[in-house]
């Protein structure tokens, strides 16, 4: 089966809890899993698992500071993800406009036939 290069990215951000953790890092900057867990309705262990998935997708990175492990957003990867989502949205807008045009043309044609 063929996989797209961004499948891991899409999978990581598809999960609402991961998006919440990512949002917290975007708005608050670097944080430990424990600090993040204080701001969400799930356990530190769950936060840690979400951080691993985000890290594997390249959206966050970690660094050690003493005994703490701090996580931060990888801005370049987040920008890349934003551009990818925008590209997908643009392609879908074109597809939907095309479908709308076909549906409207079919409606006009059917209306014309019913008047004959």
Phi and psi in radians as a Rosetta constraint file:
Dihedral C 1 N 2 CA 2 C 2 CIRCULARHARMONIC -1.438 0.35
Dihedral N 2 CA 2 C 2 N 3 CIRCULARHARMONIC 2.364 0.35
Dihedral C 2 N 3 CA 3 C 3 CIRCULARHARMONIC -2.066 0.35
Dihedral N 3 CA 3 C 3 N 4 CIRCULARHARMONIC 2.528 0.35
Dihedral C 3 N 4 CA 4 C 4 CIRCULARHARMONIC -1.374 0.35
Dihedral N 4 CA 4 C 4 N 5 CIRCULARHARMONIC 2.618 0.35
Dihedral C 4 N 5 CA 5 C 5 CIRCULARHARMONIC -1.036 0.35
Dihedral N 5 CA 5 C 5 N 6 CIRCULARHARMONIC -0.516 0.35
Dihedral C 5 N 6 CA 6 C 6 CIRCULARHARMONIC -1.668 0.35
Dihedral N 6 CA 6 C 6 N 7 CIRCULARHARMONIC 0.182 0.35
Dihedral C 6 N 7 CA 7 C 7 CIRCULARHARMONIC -0.972 0.35
Dihedral N 7 CA 7 C 7 N 8 CIRCULARHARMONIC -0.720 0.35
Dihedral C 7 N 8 CA 8 C 8 CIRCULARHARMONIC -1.133 0.35
Dihedral N 8 CA 8 C 8 N 9 CIRCULARHARMONIC -0.682 0.35
Dihedral C 8 N 9 CA 9 C 9 CIRCULARHARMONIC -1.080 0.35
Dihedral N 9 CA 9 C 9 N 10 CIRCULARHARMONIC -0.898 0.35
Dihedral C 9 N 10 CA 10 C 10 CIRCULARHARMONIC -1.059 0.35
Dihedral N 10 CA 10 C 10 N 11 CIRCULARHARMONIC -0.716 0.35
Dihedral C 10 N 11 CA 11 C 11 CIRCULARHARMONIC -1.099 0.35
Dihedral N 11 CA 11 C 11 N 12 CIRCULARHARMONIC -0.723 0.35
Dihedral C 11 N 12 CA 12 C 12 CIRCULARHARMONIC -1.133 0.35
Dihedral N 12 CA 12 C 12 N 13 CIRCULARHARMONIC -0.750 0.35
Dihedral C 12 N 13 CA 13 C 13 CIRCULARHARMONIC -1.551 0.35
Dihedral N 13 CA 13 C 13 N 14 CIRCULARHARMONIC -0.083 0.35
Dihedral C 13 N 14 CA 14 C 14 CIRCULARHARMONIC -1.239 0.35
Dihedral N 14 CA 14 C 14 N 15 CIRCULARHARMONIC -0.430 0.35
Dihedral C 14 N 15 CA 15 C 15 CIRCULARHARMONIC -1.506 0.35
Dihedral N 15 CA 15 C 15 N 16 CIRCULARHARMONIC 2.076 0.35
Dihedral C 15 N 16 CA 16 C 16 CIRCULARHARMONIC -0.970 0.35
Dihedral N 16 CA 16 C 16 N 17 CIRCULARHARMONIC -0.654 0.35
Dihedral C 16 N 17 CA 17 C 17 CIRCULARHARMONIC -1.150 0.35
Dihedral N 17 CA 17 C 17 N 18 CIRCULARHARMONIC -0.639 0.35
Dihedral C 17 N 18 CA 18 C 18 CIRCULARHARMONIC -1.176 0.35
Dihedral N 18 CA 18 C 18 N 19 CIRCULARHARMONIC -0.693 0.35
Dihedral C 18 N 19 CA 19 C 19 CIRCULARHARMONIC -1.096 0.35
Dihedral N 19 CA 19 C 19 N 20 CIRCULARHARMONIC -0.648 0.35
Dihedral C 19 N 20 CA 20 C 20 CIRCULARHARMONIC -1.107 0.35
Dihedral N 20 CA 20 C 20 N 21 CIRCULARHARMONIC -0.791 0.35
Dihedral C 20 N 21 CA 21 C 21 CIRCULARHARMONIC -1.089 0.35
Dihedral N 21 CA 21 C 21 N 22 CIRCULARHARMONIC -0.760 0.35
Dihedral C 21 N 22 CA 22 C 22 CIRCULARHARMONIC -1.087 0.35
Dihedral N 22 CA 22 C 22 N 23 CIRCULARHARMONIC -0.753 0.35
Dihedral C 22 N 23 CA 23 C 23 CIRCULARHARMONIC -1.019 0.35
Dihedral N 23 CA 23 C 23 N 24 CIRCULARHARMONIC -0.735 0.35
Dihedral C 23 N 24 CA 24 C 24 CIRCULARHARMONIC -1.091 0.35
Dihedral N 24 CA 24 C 24 N 25 CIRCULARHARMONIC -0.708 0.35
Dihedral C 24 N 25 CA 25 C 25 CIRCULARHARMONIC -1.214 0.35
Dihedral N 25 CA 25 C 25 N 26 CIRCULARHARMONIC -0.646 0.35
Dihedral C 25 N 26 CA 26 C 26 CIRCULARHARMONIC -1.117 0.35
Dihedral N 26 CA 26 C 26 N 27 CIRCULARHARMONIC -0.808 0.35
Dihedral C 26 N 27 CA 27 C 27 CIRCULARHARMONIC -1.394 0.35
Dihedral N 27 CA 27 C 27 N 28 CIRCULARHARMONIC -0.559 0.35
Dihedral C 27 N 28 CA 28 C 28 CIRCULARHARMONIC -1.870 0.35
Dihedral N 28 CA 28 C 28 N 29 CIRCULARHARMONIC -0.137 0.35
Dihedral C 28 N 29 CA 29 C 29 CIRCULARHARMONIC 1.419 0.35
Dihedral N 29 CA 29 C 29 N 30 CIRCULARHARMONIC -2.845 0.35
Dihedral C 29 N 30 CA 30 C 30 CIRCULARHARMONIC -0.960 0.35
Dihedral N 30 CA 30 C 30 N 31 CIRCULARHARMONIC 2.503 0.35
Dihedral C 30 N 31 CA 31 C 31 CIRCULARHARMONIC -2.784 0.35
Dihedral N 31 CA 31 C 31 N 32 CIRCULARHARMONIC 2.733 0.35
Dihedral C 31 N 32 CA 32 C 32 CIRCULARHARMONIC -1.488 0.35
Dihedral N 32 CA 32 C 32 N 33 CIRCULARHARMONIC 2.874 0.35
Dihedral C 32 N 33 CA 33 C 33 CIRCULARHARMONIC -1.055 0.35
Dihedral N 33 CA 33 C 33 N 34 CIRCULARHARMONIC -0.651 0.35
Dihedral C 33 N 34 CA 34 C 34 CIRCULARHARMONIC -1.122 0.35
Dihedral N 34 CA 34 C 34 N 35 CIRCULARHARMONIC -0.764 0.35
Dihedral C 34 N 35 CA 35 C 35 CIRCULARHARMONIC -1.122 0.35
Dihedral N 35 CA 35 C 35 N 36 CIRCULARHARMONIC -0.742 0.35
Dihedral C 35 N 36 CA 36 C 36 CIRCULARHARMONIC -1.113 0.35
Dihedral N 36 CA 36 C 36 N 37 CIRCULARHARMONIC -0.696 0.35
Dihedral C 36 N 37 CA 37 C 37 CIRCULARHARMONIC -1.098 0.35
Dihedral N 37 CA 37 C 37 N 38 CIRCULARHARMONIC -0.464 0.35
Dihedral C 37 N 38 CA 38 C 38 CIRCULARHARMONIC -1.202 0.35
Dihedral N 38 CA 38 C 38 N 39 CIRCULARHARMONIC -0.305 0.35
Dihedral C 38 N 39 CA 39 C 39 CIRCULARHARMONIC -1.861 0.35
Dihedral N 39 CA 39 C 39 N 40 CIRCULARHARMONIC 0.044 0.35
Dihedral C 39 N 40 CA 40 C 40 CIRCULARHARMONIC -2.296 0.35
Dihedral N 40 CA 40 C 40 N 41 CIRCULARHARMONIC 2.783 0.35
Dihedral C 40 N 41 CA 41 C 41 CIRCULARHARMONIC -1.537 0.35
Dihedral N 41 CA 41 C 41 N 42 CIRCULARHARMONIC 0.584 0.35
Dihedral C 41 N 42 CA 42 C 42 CIRCULARHARMONIC -2.412 0.35
Dihedral N 42 CA 42 C 42 N 43 CIRCULARHARMONIC 2.935 0.35
Dihedral C 42 N 43 CA 43 C 43 CIRCULARHARMONIC -1.261 0.35
Dihedral N 43 CA 43 C 43 N 44 CIRCULARHARMONIC 2.860 0.35
Dihedral C 43 N 44 CA 44 C 44 CIRCULARHARMONIC -1.060 0.35
Dihedral N 44 CA 44 C 44 N 45 CIRCULARHARMONIC -0.650 0.35
Dihedral C 44 N 45 CA 45 C 45 CIRCULARHARMONIC -1.100 0.35
Dihedral N 45 CA 45 C 45 N 46 CIRCULARHARMONIC -0.708 0.35
Dihedral C 45 N 46 CA 46 C 46 CIRCULARHARMONIC -1.145 0.35
Dihedral N 46 CA 46 C 46 N 47 CIRCULARHARMONIC -0.740 0.35
Dihedral C 46 N 47 CA 47 C 47 CIRCULARHARMONIC -1.029 0.35
Dihedral N 47 CA 47 C 47 N 48 CIRCULARHARMONIC -0.776 0.35
Dihedral C 47 N 48 CA 48 C 48 CIRCULARHARMONIC -1.038 0.35
Dihedral N 48 CA 48 C 48 N 49 CIRCULARHARMONIC -0.741 0.35
Dihedral C 48 N 49 CA 49 C 49 CIRCULARHARMONIC -1.120 0.35
Dihedral N 49 CA 49 C 49 N 50 CIRCULARHARMONIC -0.712 0.35
Dihedral C 49 N 50 CA 50 C 50 CIRCULARHARMONIC -1.138 0.35
Dihedral N 50 CA 50 C 50 N 51 CIRCULARHARMONIC -0.687 0.35
Dihedral C 50 N 51 CA 51 C 51 CIRCULARHARMONIC -1.110 0.35
Dihedral N 51 CA 51 C 51 N 52 CIRCULARHARMONIC -0.669 0.35
Dihedral C 51 N 52 CA 52 C 52 CIRCULARHARMONIC -1.082 0.35
Dihedral N 52 CA 52 C 52 N 53 CIRCULARHARMONIC -0.788 0.35
Dihedral C 52 N 53 CA 53 C 53 CIRCULARHARMONIC -1.098 0.35
Dihedral N 53 CA 53 C 53 N 54 CIRCULARHARMONIC -0.728 0.35
Dihedral C 53 N 54 CA 54 C 54 CIRCULARHARMONIC -1.161 0.35
Dihedral N 54 CA 54 C 54 N 55 CIRCULARHARMONIC -0.646 0.35
Dihedral C 54 N 55 CA 55 C 55 CIRCULARHARMONIC -1.174 0.35
Dihedral N 55 CA 55 C 55 N 56 CIRCULARHARMONIC -0.751 0.35
Dihedral C 55 N 56 CA 56 C 56 CIRCULARHARMONIC -1.100 0.35
Dihedral N 56 CA 56 C 56 N 57 CIRCULARHARMONIC -0.513 0.35
Dihedral C 56 N 57 CA 57 C 57 CIRCULARHARMONIC -1.443 0.35
Dihedral N 57 CA 57 C 57 N 58 CIRCULARHARMONIC -0.078 0.35
Dihedral C 57 N 58 CA 58 C 58 CIRCULARHARMONIC 1.442 0.35
Dihedral N 58 CA 58 C 58 N 59 CIRCULARHARMONIC 0.143 0.35
Dihedral C 58 N 59 CA 59 C 59 CIRCULARHARMONIC -1.445 0.35
Dihedral N 59 CA 59 C 59 N 60 CIRCULARHARMONIC -0.444 0.35
Dihedral C 59 N 60 CA 60 C 60 CIRCULARHARMONIC -2.330 0.35
Dihedral N 60 CA 60 C 60 N 61 CIRCULARHARMONIC 2.770 0.35
Dihedral C 60 N 61 CA 61 C 61 CIRCULARHARMONIC -2.308 0.35
Dihedral N 61 CA 61 C 61 N 62 CIRCULARHARMONIC 2.887 0.35
Dihedral C 61 N 62 CA 62 C 62 CIRCULARHARMONIC -2.156 0.35
Dihedral N 62 CA 62 C 62 N 63 CIRCULARHARMONIC 2.686 0.35
Dihedral C 62 N 63 CA 63 C 63 CIRCULARHARMONIC -2.535 0.35
Dihedral N 63 CA 63 C 63 N 64 CIRCULARHARMONIC 2.594 0.35
Dihedral C 63 N 64 CA 64 C 64 CIRCULARHARMONIC -1.625 0.35
Dihedral N 64 CA 64 C 64 N 65 CIRCULARHARMONIC 2.357 0.35
Dihedral C 64 N 65 CA 65 C 65 CIRCULARHARMONIC -2.331 0.35
Dihedral N 65 CA 65 C 65 N 66 CIRCULARHARMONIC 1.755 0.35
Dihedral C 65 N 66 CA 66 C 66 CIRCULARHARMONIC 1.126 0.35
Dihedral N 66 CA 66 C 66 N 67 CIRCULARHARMONIC -2.183 0.35
Dihedral C 66 N 67 CA 67 C 67 CIRCULARHARMONIC -1.581 0.35
Dihedral N 67 CA 67 C 67 N 68 CIRCULARHARMONIC -0.156 0.35
Dihedral C 67 N 68 CA 68 C 68 CIRCULARHARMONIC -1.538 0.35
Dihedral N 68 CA 68 C 68 N 69 CIRCULARHARMONIC 2.617 0.35
Dihedral C 68 N 69 CA 69 C 69 CIRCULARHARMONIC -1.984 0.35
Dihedral N 69 CA 69 C 69 N 70 CIRCULARHARMONIC 2.043 0.35
Dihedral C 69 N 70 CA 70 C 70 CIRCULARHARMONIC -1.757 0.35
Dihedral N 70 CA 70 C 70 N 71 CIRCULARHARMONIC 2.409 0.35
Dihedral C 70 N 71 CA 71 C 71 CIRCULARHARMONIC -1.923 0.35
Dihedral N 71 CA 71 C 71 N 72 CIRCULARHARMONIC 2.518 0.35
Dihedral C 71 N 72 CA 72 C 72 CIRCULARHARMONIC -2.515 0.35
Dihedral N 72 CA 72 C 72 N 73 CIRCULARHARMONIC 2.764 0.35
Dihedral C 72 N 73 CA 73 C 73 CIRCULARHARMONIC -1.307 0.35
Dihedral N 73 CA 73 C 73 N 74 CIRCULARHARMONIC 2.425 0.35
Dihedral C 73 N 74 CA 74 C 74 CIRCULARHARMONIC -1.580 0.35
Dihedral N 74 CA 74 C 74 N 75 CIRCULARHARMONIC 1.704 0.35
Dihedral C 74 N 75 CA 75 C 75 CIRCULARHARMONIC -0.988 0.35
Dihedral N 75 CA 75 C 75 N 76 CIRCULARHARMONIC -0.719 0.35
Dihedral C 75 N 76 CA 76 C 76 CIRCULARHARMONIC -1.123 0.35
Dihedral N 76 CA 76 C 76 N 77 CIRCULARHARMONIC -0.691 0.35
Dihedral C 76 N 77 CA 77 C 77 CIRCULARHARMONIC -1.238 0.35
Dihedral N 77 CA 77 C 77 N 78 CIRCULARHARMONIC -0.643 0.35
Dihedral C 77 N 78 CA 78 C 78 CIRCULARHARMONIC -1.143 0.35
Dihedral N 78 CA 78 C 78 N 79 CIRCULARHARMONIC -0.713 0.35
Dihedral C 78 N 79 CA 79 C 79 CIRCULARHARMONIC -1.074 0.35
Dihedral N 79 CA 79 C 79 N 80 CIRCULARHARMONIC -0.747 0.35
Dihedral C 79 N 80 CA 80 C 80 CIRCULARHARMONIC -1.067 0.35
Dihedral N 80 CA 80 C 80 N 81 CIRCULARHARMONIC -0.741 0.35
Dihedral C 80 N 81 CA 81 C 81 CIRCULARHARMONIC -1.113 0.35
Dihedral N 81 CA 81 C 81 N 82 CIRCULARHARMONIC -0.715 0.35
Dihedral C 81 N 82 CA 82 C 82 CIRCULARHARMONIC -1.085 0.35
Dihedral N 82 CA 82 C 82 N 83 CIRCULARHARMONIC -0.773 0.35
Dihedral C 82 N 83 CA 83 C 83 CIRCULARHARMONIC -1.108 0.35
Dihedral N 83 CA 83 C 83 N 84 CIRCULARHARMONIC -0.725 0.35
Dihedral C 83 N 84 CA 84 C 84 CIRCULARHARMONIC -1.085 0.35
Dihedral N 84 CA 84 C 84 N 85 CIRCULARHARMONIC -0.749 0.35
Dihedral C 84 N 85 CA 85 C 85 CIRCULARHARMONIC -1.147 0.35
Dihedral N 85 CA 85 C 85 N 86 CIRCULARHARMONIC -0.677 0.35
Dihedral C 85 N 86 CA 86 C 86 CIRCULARHARMONIC -1.122 0.35
Dihedral N 86 CA 86 C 86 N 87 CIRCULARHARMONIC -0.716 0.35
Dihedral C 86 N 87 CA 87 C 87 CIRCULARHARMONIC -1.087 0.35
Dihedral N 87 CA 87 C 87 N 88 CIRCULARHARMONIC -0.759 0.35
Dihedral C 87 N 88 CA 88 C 88 CIRCULARHARMONIC -1.096 0.35
Dihedral N 88 CA 88 C 88 N 89 CIRCULARHARMONIC -0.762 0.35
Dihedral C 88 N 89 CA 89 C 89 CIRCULARHARMONIC -1.071 0.35
Dihedral N 89 CA 89 C 89 N 90 CIRCULARHARMONIC -0.729 0.35
Dihedral C 89 N 90 CA 90 C 90 CIRCULARHARMONIC -1.098 0.35
Dihedral N 90 CA 90 C 90 N 91 CIRCULARHARMONIC -0.786 0.35
Dihedral C 90 N 91 CA 91 C 91 CIRCULARHARMONIC -1.081 0.35
Dihedral N 91 CA 91 C 91 N 92 CIRCULARHARMONIC -0.720 0.35
Dihedral C 91 N 92 CA 92 C 92 CIRCULARHARMONIC -1.194 0.35
Dihedral N 92 CA 92 C 92 N 93 CIRCULARHARMONIC -0.645 0.35
Dihedral C 92 N 93 CA 93 C 93 CIRCULARHARMONIC -1.046 0.35
Dihedral N 93 CA 93 C 93 N 94 CIRCULARHARMONIC -0.744 0.35
Dihedral C 93 N 94 CA 94 C 94 CIRCULARHARMONIC -1.113 0.35
Dihedral N 94 CA 94 C 94 N 95 CIRCULARHARMONIC -0.787 0.35
Dihedral C 94 N 95 CA 95 C 95 CIRCULARHARMONIC -1.062 0.35
Dihedral N 95 CA 95 C 95 N 96 CIRCULARHARMONIC -0.790 0.35
Dihedral C 95 N 96 CA 96 C 96 CIRCULARHARMONIC -1.145 0.35
Dihedral N 96 CA 96 C 96 N 97 CIRCULARHARMONIC -0.664 0.35
Dihedral C 96 N 97 CA 97 C 97 CIRCULARHARMONIC -1.114 0.35
Dihedral N 97 CA 97 C 97 N 98 CIRCULARHARMONIC -0.691 0.35
Dihedral C 97 N 98 CA 98 C 98 CIRCULARHARMONIC -1.123 0.35
Dihedral N 98 CA 98 C 98 N 99 CIRCULARHARMONIC -0.791 0.35
Dihedral C 98 N 99 CA 99 C 99 CIRCULARHARMONIC -1.079 0.35
Dihedral N 99 CA 99 C 99 N 100 CIRCULARHARMONIC -0.734 0.35
Dihedral C 99 N 100 CA 100 C 100 CIRCULARHARMONIC -1.066 0.35
Dihedral N 100 CA 100 C 100 N 101 CIRCULARHARMONIC -0.775 0.35
Dihedral C 100 N 101 CA 101 C 101 CIRCULARHARMONIC -1.059 0.35
Dihedral N 101 CA 101 C 101 N 102 CIRCULARHARMONIC -0.764 0.35
Dihedral C 101 N 102 CA 102 C 102 CIRCULARHARMONIC -1.106 0.35
Dihedral N 102 CA 102 C 102 N 103 CIRCULARHARMONIC -0.746 0.35
Dihedral C 102 N 103 CA 103 C 103 CIRCULARHARMONIC -1.137 0.35
Dihedral N 103 CA 103 C 103 N 104 CIRCULARHARMONIC -0.738 0.35
Dihedral C 103 N 104 CA 104 C 104 CIRCULARHARMONIC -1.147 0.35
Dihedral N 104 CA 104 C 104 N 105 CIRCULARHARMONIC -0.717 0.35
Dihedral C 104 N 105 CA 105 C 105 CIRCULARHARMONIC -1.113 0.35
Dihedral N 105 CA 105 C 105 N 106 CIRCULARHARMONIC -0.729 0.35
Dihedral C 105 N 106 CA 106 C 106 CIRCULARHARMONIC -1.128 0.35
Dihedral N 106 CA 106 C 106 N 107 CIRCULARHARMONIC -0.663 0.35
Dihedral C 106 N 107 CA 107 C 107 CIRCULARHARMONIC -1.133 0.35
Dihedral N 107 CA 107 C 107 N 108 CIRCULARHARMONIC -0.801 0.35
Dihedral C 107 N 108 CA 108 C 108 CIRCULARHARMONIC -1.092 0.35
Dihedral N 108 CA 108 C 108 N 109 CIRCULARHARMONIC -0.757 0.35
Dihedral C 108 N 109 CA 109 C 109 CIRCULARHARMONIC -1.102 0.35
Dihedral N 109 CA 109 C 109 N 110 CIRCULARHARMONIC -0.767 0.35
Dihedral C 109 N 110 CA 110 C 110 CIRCULARHARMONIC -1.147 0.35
Dihedral N 110 CA 110 C 110 N 111 CIRCULARHARMONIC -0.654 0.35
Dihedral C 110 N 111 CA 111 C 111 CIRCULARHARMONIC -1.134 0.35
Dihedral N 111 CA 111 C 111 N 112 CIRCULARHARMONIC -0.713 0.35
Dihedral C 111 N 112 CA 112 C 112 CIRCULARHARMONIC -1.125 0.35
Dihedral N 112 CA 112 C 112 N 113 CIRCULARHARMONIC -0.693 0.35
Dihedral C 112 N 113 CA 113 C 113 CIRCULARHARMONIC -1.184 0.35
Dihedral N 113 CA 113 C 113 N 114 CIRCULARHARMONIC -0.601 0.35
Dihedral C 113 N 114 CA 114 C 114 CIRCULARHARMONIC -1.271 0.35
Dihedral N 114 CA 114 C 114 N 115 CIRCULARHARMONIC -0.321 0.35
Dihedral C 114 N 115 CA 115 C 115 CIRCULARHARMONIC -1.495 0.35
Dihedral N 115 CA 115 C 115 N 116 CIRCULARHARMONIC -0.243 0.35
